Amino acid sequence: MRSEQEFRDQLRSWIRSKSGEGETAALTDGTALFEERYLRSVHLPELLLLLERLCGEPIDVEELSPRDFRSIDAMVRRYARSGVAS
């Protein structure tokens, strides 16, 4: 199982790779990822696959909400609980 910090680190690294900003980005765990254009809608399918891999179980697309992807903090709250060690 991944720790919550590992979950956050892997999400952050993936987001930086997609944003084109790299390590110079002022990305925090509370950054509004889509509003501040770190991610675009075309990234969502790949993000879902990453989240499924990180949490170790499928994500029910019927239960998706835009707020689940607002920030790293939001994704950790919504998806990390089932697949990470406390």
N, C-alpha and C positions, 0 to 999 in steps of 0.2 A: 504494500500500500504506500501511496505517496503521502508525504506530509502536506499540510496546507501550504507551507512555504514553497515546497517543490511544485505544487500545483500552480501557485501564483507565478513563480519564476518561469515555468514553461509557457504559461499563457503570455506573460510579458515579452519573452523572447520571440514567440511566434508573432505577436502583434507588431513588435518592432520590425521584424523581417518583412511584414506585409505593408507597413506604413511607408517604407523607404526612408525613414528618418534615422534608423539605426540607433546606436547608443547615445547620440546627441539629442534625441527626442526628450522633451520635458514630460514624459509619460509617468503618471502616478497610478496607484491602484484605484483612485477615485476619478480619473480622467474620463470624460464622456467620449467614448471611443468613436462612435459614428458621428456625433455632432461636431467633434473637433477633427474629423476626417482622418483619424488613424486607421480606420477600417471603412470599407464601402460595402454595399449590399452584395457585391459579387464574392466577398470573402465569407459570407455566412455559411454556405454549405461546407466549406473546408473547416471553418470554426466549429461547426457541429460535430464533424468527424474527430477533430482534436479533443473536444470536450468528452465525447464518448470514450475515446482512448484513455484520457486522463482519469475519468471517473469509473471506468471499467464496466459500464453498462450502457445499453441503448437509451437514447433520449426520445421520449414520446413527442413527436412534432405537433400533435394535437394540443399539447399543453404549453407550447411556446408563447412567450410574451416578449415584446420589444424591450421591456424593462430588465429582462433576464440578461441582456447583452450590453447594457448601458456602460458598464465599467468592469474592470477586473474584480473589484469588490463584489459587484452584483453577481458575476458568474461564479465566484467562489461560494457565496451564500446559497446560490440556487443549485449548483452542480457538484461541488466538492465534497459535500457531507457524506455521500454514499461511498465514495471511492478513496477516501484519504484517512490516514490515521490521525487521531486528535493530538 
